[in-house]
Amino acid sequence: GRGAGRVVRTLRLPGIGESHLADLLGPLLRSTEPLIATYARADAVDVRITAADIAAADGSRARTAAEIADEAEAALTALVGPYVWARDDATWSDVLDHALADGDRRLAIVEIATGGAVGELLAACECLGRVEALDASDPEDRALAGPHPRPAALLERADRALDSPPPAV
């Protein structure tokens, strides 16, 4: 039977669609102990592992939820490890802040044809110095964005964005 202990873990995977992920995970998604499920989010696909203690016939724990979840996480990571960028409730802002915390570095973003979605996703990022979304009605912005974007010009725009104060709201 099942004991009272329960563990829930989440692996966060950007850059892979939910249906492709489901194909890779195959039989793991049909498991009932632990229960493994995928959830499509706006910023990534989450894989949730839910495990419960398994009790022995005498009522003692035969296997703990943590042991079961560890095994499942190892199996998942073996299949999709390169896609995993965070765990549990970590956000893009959390991950970037952690990655840039060891120095005096800030992040500048120049968005093209995103409607400001990246800036919105990273709004809570402490390392974010500035976000600029290119305006399709501005001739300079249209020239930067392409059809053949000029990376050097975009980097220069990002540098200017970091050096200038944010626009008044």
Accessible surface in RSA format (square Angstrom, percent):
REM  Atomic radii and reference values for relative SASA: ProtOr
REM  Chains: A
REM  Algorithm: Lee & Richards
REM  Probe-radius: 1.40
REM  Slices: 20
REM RES _ NUM      All-atoms   Total-Side   Main-Chain    Non-polar    All polar
REM                ABS   REL    ABS   REL    ABS   REL    ABS   REL    ABS   REL
RES GLY A   1    84.84 104.6   0.00   N/A  84.84 104.6  46.95 128.8  37.90  84.9
RES ARG A   2   154.08  64.7 121.41  61.9  32.67  77.8  59.11  80.8  94.97  57.6
RES GLY A   3    29.62  36.5   0.00   N/A  29.62  36.5  17.10  46.9  12.51  28.0
RES ALA A   4   108.95 100.2  68.90 106.3  40.05  91.1  79.23 111.6  29.72  78.7
RES GLY A   5    27.73  34.2   0.00   N/A  27.73  34.2  24.90  68.3   2.83   6.3
RES ARG A   6   163.11  68.5 131.14  66.8  31.97  76.1  43.86  59.9 119.25  72.3
RES VAL A   7    37.92  24.9  33.67  30.5   4.25  10.2  37.92  32.9   0.00   0.0
RES VAL A   8    66.09  43.5  40.56  36.7  25.53  61.5  40.56  35.2  25.53  69.2
RES ARG A   9    52.69  22.1  52.27  26.6   0.42   1.0  18.16  24.8  34.54  20.9
RES THR A  10    15.25  10.8  14.77  15.0   0.49   1.2   3.93   5.3  11.32  17.1
RES LEU A  11     0.75   0.4   0.75   0.5   0.00   0.0   0.75   0.5   0.00   0.0
RES ARG A  12    20.28   8.5  20.28  10.3   0.00   0.0   3.23   4.4  17.04  10.3
RES LEU A  13     0.10   0.1   0.00   0.0   0.10   0.3   0.00   0.0   0.10   0.3
RES PRO A  14    31.15  22.7  25.96  23.7   5.19  18.9  27.96  23.1   3.19  19.8
RES GLY A  15    77.24  95.3   0.00   N/A  77.24  95.3  43.76 120.1  33.48  75.0
RES ILE A  16    14.21   8.1   0.25   0.2  13.96  33.7   6.16   4.4   8.05  21.8
RES GLY A  17    43.35  53.5   0.00   N/A  43.35  53.5  33.81  92.8   9.55  21.4
RES GLU A  18    63.47  36.4  57.38  43.4   6.09  14.5  18.64  36.1  44.83  36.6
RES SER A  19    88.80  75.0  79.79 106.5   9.02  20.8  52.44 111.7  36.36  50.9
RES HIS A  20    88.22  48.2  85.18  59.2   3.04   7.8  58.81  60.6  29.41  34.2
RES LEU A  21     0.00   0.0   0.00   0.0   0.00   0.0   0.00   0.0   0.00   0.0
RES ALA A  22    33.12  30.5  28.48  43.9   4.64  10.6  28.87  40.7   4.25  11.3
RES ASP A  23   115.47  80.9  88.40  88.0  27.07  64.0  27.20  64.0  88.27  88.0
RES LEU A  24    71.65  39.9  55.49  39.7  16.16  40.6  58.61  41.2  13.03  35.1
RES LEU A  25     1.08   0.6   0.00   0.0   1.08   2.7   0.01   0.0   1.07   2.9
RES GLY A  26    15.74  19.4   0.00   N/A  15.74  19.4  15.22  41.8   0.52   1.2
RES PRO A  27    99.40  72.4  92.60  84.4   6.80  24.7  92.82  76.6   6.58  40.9
RES LEU A  28    44.64  24.9  43.61  31.2   1.03   2.6  44.64  31.4   0.00   0.0
RES LEU A  29    45.70  25.5  28.33  20.3  17.37  43.7  28.33  19.9  17.37  46.7
RES ARG A  30   175.10  73.5 149.38  76.1  25.72  61.2  79.48 108.6  95.62  58.0
RES SER A  31    31.59  26.7  18.90  25.2  12.69  29.2  25.07  53.4   6.52   9.1
RES THR A  32   107.76  76.6  98.45  99.8   9.31  22.2  68.87  92.5  38.88  58.8
RES GLU A  33    49.85  28.6  25.07  19.0  24.79  59.0  23.39  45.2  26.46  21.6
RES PRO A  34    15.78  11.5  15.78  14.4   0.00   0.0  15.78  13.0   0.00   0.0
RES LEU A  35    96.27  53.6  95.64  68.4   0.63   1.6  95.64  67.2   0.63   1.7
RES ILE A  36     4.50   2.6   1.41   1.0   3.10   7.5   1.41   1.0   3.10   8.4
RES ALA A  37    26.95  24.8  23.81  36.7   3.14   7.1  26.95  37.9   0.00   0.0
RES THR A  38    24.86  17.7  10.50  10.6  14.36  34.2   0.00   0.0  24.86  37.6
RES TYR A  39    78.92  36.8  75.67  43.1   3.25   8.4  51.88  39.0  27.04  33.3
RES ALA A  40    63.63  58.5  38.47  59.4  25.16  57.2  38.71  54.5  24.92  66.0
RES ARG A  41   106.75  44.8  82.74  42.2  24.01  57.2  33.86  46.3  72.89  44.2
RES ALA A  42   120.50 110.8  67.35 103.9  53.15 120.9  79.82 112.4  40.69 107.8
RES ASP A  43    34.68  24.3  19.11  19.0  15.57  36.8  13.09  30.8  21.59  21.5
RES ALA A  44     7.70   7.1   0.00   0.0   7.70  17.5   6.71   9.5   0.98   2.6
RES VAL A  45    10.58   7.0  10.58   9.6   0.00   0.0  10.58   9.2   0.00   0.0
RES ASP A  46     9.86   6.9   9.86   9.8   0.00   0.0   0.11   0.2   9.75   9.7
RES VAL A  47     0.13   0.1   0.13   0.1   0.00   0.0   0.13   0.1   0.00   0.0
RES ARG A  48    74.40  31.2  73.62  37.5   0.78   1.8  11.15  15.2  63.25  38.3
RES ILE A  49     0.00   0.0   0.00   0.0   0.00   0.0   0.00   0.0   0.00   0.0
RES THR A  50    31.21  22.2  28.56  29.0   2.64   6.3  20.31  27.3  10.90  16.5
RES ALA A  51     0.84   0.8   0.00   0.0   0.84   1.9   0.84   1.2   0.00   0.0
RES ALA A  52    12.01  11.0  11.77  18.2   0.24   0.5  11.77  16.6   0.24   0.6
RES ASP A  53     9.02   6.3   9.02   9.0   0.00   0.0   0.00   0.0   9.02   9.0
RES ILE A  54    55.44  31.5  55.44  41.3   0.00   0.0  55.44  39.9   0.00   0.0
RES ALA A  55    22.25  20.5  15.80  24.4   6.46  14.7  15.80  22.2   6.46  17.1
RES ALA A  56    36.10  33.2  24.61  38.0  11.50  26.2  31.34  44.1   4.77  12.6
RES ALA A  57   121.52 111.7  69.48 107.2  52.04 118.4  83.10 117.0  38.42 101.8
RES ASP A  58   121.18  84.9  78.60  78.2  42.57 100.7  51.83 122.0  69.35  69.2
RES GLY A  59    58.50  72.1   0.00   N/A  58.50  72.1  32.78  89.9  25.73  57.6
RES SER A  60    59.98  50.7  48.44  64.7  11.54  26.6  48.43 103.1  11.56  16.2
RES ARG A  61   153.72  64.5 125.42  63.9  28.30  67.4  27.92  38.2 125.80  76.2
RES ALA A  62    59.05  54.3  26.62  41.1  32.43  73.8  34.29  48.3  24.77  65.6
RES ARG A  63    85.60  35.9  84.56  43.1   1.04   2.5  42.51  58.1  43.09  26.1
RES THR A  64    33.31  23.7  33.31  33.8   0.00   0.0  30.76  41.3   2.54   3.8
RES ALA A  65     2.35   2.2   2.18   3.4   0.17   0.4   2.18   3.1   0.17   0.5
RES ALA A  66    44.17  40.6  42.81  66.1   1.36   3.1  42.81  60.3   1.36   3.6
RES GLU A  67    85.57  49.1  82.62  62.5   2.95   7.0  34.88  67.5  50.68  41.4
RES ILE A  68     4.01   2.3   3.37   2.5   0.64   1.6   3.40   2.4   0.61   1.7
RES ALA A  69     0.00   0.0   0.00   0.0   0.00   0.0   0.00   0.0   0.00   0.0
RES ASP A  70    75.56  52.9  68.96  68.6   6.60  15.6  26.68  62.8  48.88  48.7
RES GLU A  71   104.87  60.2  94.66  71.6  10.20  24.3  47.84  92.5  57.02  46.6
RES ALA A  72     8.18   7.5   1.97   3.0   6.21  14.1   7.68  10.8   0.50   1.3
RES GLU A  73    29.41  16.9  29.41  22.3   0.00   0.0  10.67  20.6  18.74  15.3
RES ALA A  74    65.42  60.2  51.23  79.1  14.19  32.3  59.48  83.8   5.94  15.7
RES ALA A  75    40.70  37.4  30.12  46.5  10.58  24.1  38.96  54.9   1.73   4.6
RES LEU A  76     0.11   0.1   0.11   0.1   0.00   0.0   0.11   0.1   0.00   0.0
RES THR A  77    49.92  35.5  45.37  46.0   4.56  10.9  44.13  59.3   5.79   8.8
RES ALA A  78    88.57  81.4  46.31  71.5  42.25  96.1  59.02  83.1  29.55  78.3
RES LEU A  79    89.27  49.7  66.85  47.8  22.42  56.4  68.96  48.4  20.30  54.6
RES VAL A  80     0.77   0.5   0.24   0.2   0.53   1.3   0.77   0.7   0.00   0.0
RES GLY A  81    19.76  24.4   0.00   N/A  19.76  24.4   9.20  25.2  10.56  23.7
RES PRO A  82   132.09  96.3  89.47  81.6  42.62 154.9 102.84  84.9  29.25 181.8
RES TYR A  83    74.85  34.9  69.45  39.5   5.41  14.1  40.18  30.2  34.67  42.7
RES VAL A  84    26.14  17.2   4.66   4.2  21.48  51.8   4.66   4.1  21.48  58.3
RES TRP A  85    48.84  19.6  24.36  11.8  24.47  57.5  33.91  18.1  14.93  24.2
RES ALA A  86     8.85   8.1   0.34   0.5   8.51  19.4   8.84  12.4   0.02   0.0
RES ARG A  87   108.94  45.7  99.65  50.8   9.29  22.1  48.10  65.7  60.84  36.9
RES ASP A  88    73.78  51.7  65.47  65.2   8.31  19.7  29.05  68.4  44.74  44.6
RES ASP A  89   131.24  91.9 112.36 111.8  18.88  44.6  48.97 115.3  82.27  82.1
RES ALA A  90    23.33  21.5  19.82  30.6   3.51   8.0  23.10  32.5   0.23   0.6
RES THR A  91    62.42  44.4  62.42  63.3   0.00   0.0  59.55  80.0   2.86   4.3
RES TRP A  92    67.14  26.9  66.21  32.0   0.93   2.2  65.83  35.1   1.31   2.1
RES SER A  93     4.62   3.9   4.51   6.0   0.12   0.3   3.23   6.9   1.40   2.0
RES ASP A  94    73.45  51.5  65.68  65.4   7.77  18.4  22.73  53.5  50.73  50.6
RES VAL A  95    46.82  30.8  42.94  38.9   3.88   9.4  46.26  40.2   0.56   1.5
RES LEU A  96    43.55  24.3  43.55  31.2   0.00   0.0  43.55  30.6   0.00   0.0
RES ASP A  97    32.84  23.0  28.47  28.3   4.36  10.3  20.37  47.9  12.46  12.4
RES HIS A  98   152.13  83.1 137.92  95.9  14.21  36.3  91.74  94.5  60.39  70.3
RES ALA A  99    57.06  52.5  37.38  57.7  19.69  44.8  45.92  64.7  11.15  29.5
RES LEU A 100    33.48  18.6  29.70  21.2   3.78   9.5  29.97  21.0   3.51   9.4
RES ALA A 101    77.64  71.4  42.76  66.0  34.88  79.3  52.64  74.1  25.00  66.2
RES ASP A 102   121.75  85.3  82.01  81.6  39.74  94.0  50.48 118.8  71.27  71.1
RES GLY A 103    44.04  54.3   0.00   N/A  44.04  54.3  28.44  78.0  15.60  34.9
RES ASP A 104   149.16 104.5 114.43 113.9  34.74  82.1  41.70  98.1 107.46 107.2
RES ARG A 105   118.30  49.7 105.95  54.0  12.35  29.4  58.06  79.3  60.25  36.5
RES ARG A 106   128.98  54.2 105.42  53.7  23.56  56.1  39.57  54.1  89.41  54.2
RES LEU A 107    44.69  24.9  43.76  31.3   0.92   2.3  44.69  31.4   0.00   0.0
RES ALA A 108    21.61  19.9   2.70   4.2  18.91  43.0   2.70   3.8  18.91  50.1
RES ILE A 109    23.75  13.5  20.61  15.4   3.14   7.6  23.75  17.1   0.00   0.0
RES VAL A 110    28.72  18.9   4.75   4.3  23.97  57.8   4.75   4.1  23.97  65.0
RES GLU A 111     6.06   3.5   1.69   1.3   4.37  10.4   5.45  10.5   0.61   0.5
RES ILE A 112    56.64  32.2  42.30  31.5  14.34  34.6  42.34  30.5  14.30  38.8
RES ALA A 113   104.93  96.5  52.49  81.0  52.45 119.3  71.48 100.7  33.45  88.6
RES THR A 114    55.13  39.2  32.39  32.8  22.74  54.2  42.31  56.8  12.82  19.4
RES GLY A 115    86.84 107.1   0.00   N/A  86.84 107.1  46.02 126.3  40.82  91.4
RES GLY A 116    20.76  25.6   0.00   N/A  20.76  25.6  15.76  43.3   4.99  11.2
RES ALA A 117    57.99  53.3  48.75  75.2   9.23  21.0  53.87  75.9   4.12  10.9
RES VAL A 118    54.33  35.8  53.64  48.6   0.70   1.7  54.33  47.2   0.00   0.0
RES GLY A 119    10.48  12.9   0.00   N/A  10.48  12.9   6.88  18.9   3.60   8.1
RES GLU A 120   143.75  82.5 124.55  94.2  19.20  45.7  43.76  84.6  99.99  81.6
RES LEU A 121    76.80  42.8  54.61  39.1  22.19  55.8  62.11  43.6  14.69  39.5
RES LEU A 122     9.44   5.3   9.44   6.8   0.00   0.0   9.44   6.6   0.00   0.0
RES ALA A 123    77.90  71.6  47.94  74.0  29.95  68.1  51.89  73.1  26.00  68.9
RES ALA A 124    84.11  77.3  57.17  88.2  26.94  61.3  69.02  97.2  15.09  40.0
RES CYS A 125     8.05   6.1   0.00   0.0   8.05  18.9   0.06   0.2   7.99   8.6
RES GLU A 126   160.29  92.0 125.69  95.1  34.60  82.4  48.71  94.2 111.58  91.1
RES CYS A 127    13.11   9.9   6.50   7.2   6.61  15.5  12.94  32.8   0.17   0.2
RES LEU A 128    37.57  20.9  15.50  11.1  22.07  55.5  15.64  11.0  21.93  59.0
RES GLY A 129    23.54  29.0   0.00   N/A  23.54  29.0   2.93   8.0  20.61  46.2
RES ARG A 130    31.34  13.2  25.41  13.0   5.93  14.1  11.85  16.2  19.48  11.8
RES VAL A 131    46.44  30.6  24.92  22.6  21.52  51.9  24.92  21.7  21.52  58.4
RES GLU A 132    33.67  19.3  29.19  22.1   4.48  10.7  10.51  20.3  23.16  18.9
RES ALA A 133    55.40  50.9  32.39  50.0  23.01  52.3  32.39  45.6  23.01  60.9
RES LEU A 134    24.28  13.5   4.64   3.3  19.64  49.4   4.64   3.3  19.64  52.9
RES ASP A 135    73.07  51.2  67.10  66.8   5.97  14.1  26.66  62.7  46.41  46.3
RES ALA A 136    81.06  74.5  66.35 102.4  14.70  33.4  72.35 101.9   8.71  23.1
RES SER A 137    87.19  73.7  62.60  83.5  24.59  56.6  52.04 110.8  35.15  49.2
RES ASP A 138    53.61  37.6  50.13  49.9   3.48   8.2   9.10  21.4  44.51  44.4
RES PRO A 139    92.23  67.2  86.75  79.1   5.48  19.9  87.70  72.4   4.53  28.2
RES GLU A 140    97.21  55.8  88.05  66.6   9.16  21.8  42.26  81.7  54.95  44.9
RES ASP A 141     7.65   5.4   7.28   7.2   0.37   0.9   0.71   1.7   6.93   6.9
RES ARG A 142   124.47  52.3 118.25  60.3   6.22  14.8  53.21  72.7  71.26  43.2
RES ALA A 143    56.82  52.2  37.27  57.5  19.55  44.5  49.33  69.5   7.50  19.9
RES LEU A 144     6.14   3.4   6.14   4.4   0.00   0.0   6.14   4.3   0.00   0.0
RES ALA A 145    28.27  26.0  18.32  28.3   9.95  22.6  18.33  25.8   9.94  26.3
RES GLY A 146    25.21  31.1   0.00   N/A  25.21  31.1   3.45   9.5  21.76  48.7
RES PRO A 147   128.13  93.4  95.20  86.8  32.93 119.7 108.87  89.9  19.26 119.7
RES HIS A 148   149.25  81.6 139.20  96.8  10.05  25.7  98.00 101.0  51.24  59.6
RES PRO A 149    68.08  49.6  53.95  49.2  14.13  51.4  53.95  44.5  14.13  87.8
RES ARG A 150   120.61  50.6 118.40  60.4   2.21   5.3  59.28  81.0  61.33  37.2
RES PRO A 151    96.52  70.3  93.91  85.6   2.62   9.5  96.42  79.6   0.10   0.6
RES ALA A 152    79.79  73.4  68.59 105.9  11.20  25.5  72.81 102.5   6.98  18.5
RES ALA A 153    21.19  19.5  13.01  20.1   8.18  18.6  17.18  24.2   4.02  10.6
RES LEU A 154    33.93  18.9  32.39  23.2   1.54   3.9  32.77  23.0   1.16   3.1
RES LEU A 155   123.99  69.1 123.21  88.1   0.78   2.0 123.46  86.7   0.53   1.4
RES GLU A 156   101.72  58.4  97.39  73.7   4.33  10.3  31.78  61.5  69.94  57.1
RES ARG A 157    30.42  12.8  30.24  15.4   0.18   0.4   4.53   6.2  25.89  15.7
RES ALA A 158    15.71  14.4  15.71  24.2   0.00   0.0  15.71  22.1   0.00   0.0
RES ASP A 159    88.88  62.3  87.10  86.7   1.78   4.2  21.36  50.3  67.52  67.3
RES ARG A 160   111.46  46.8 107.07  54.6   4.39  10.5  68.41  93.5  43.05  26.1
RES ALA A 161     1.34   1.2   0.00   0.0   1.34   3.0   0.93   1.3   0.41   1.1
RES LEU A 162    43.72  24.3  34.27  24.5   9.45  23.8  34.76  24.4   8.96  24.1
RES ASP A 163   126.76  88.8  91.12  90.7  35.64  84.3  32.22  75.8  94.55  94.3
RES SER A 164    46.33  39.2  36.25  48.4  10.09  23.2  35.11  74.8  11.22  15.7
RES PRO A 165   109.65  79.9  96.00  87.5  13.64  49.6 102.93  85.0   6.71  41.7
RES PRO A 166    99.24  72.3  85.16  77.6  14.08  51.2  85.16  70.3  14.08  87.5
RES PRO A 167    89.99  65.6  73.58  67.1  16.41  59.7  84.74  70.0   5.25  32.6
RES ALA A 168   106.60  98.0  66.46 102.6  40.15  91.3  76.30 107.4  30.31  80.3
RES VAL A 169   194.52 128.0 122.82 111.2  71.70 172.8 150.13 130.4  44.39 120.4
END  Absolute sums over single chains surface
CHAIN  1 A    10162.7       7668.7       2493.9       6122.4       4040.3
END  Absolute sums over all chains
TOTAL         10162.7       7668.7       2493.9       6122.4       4040.3
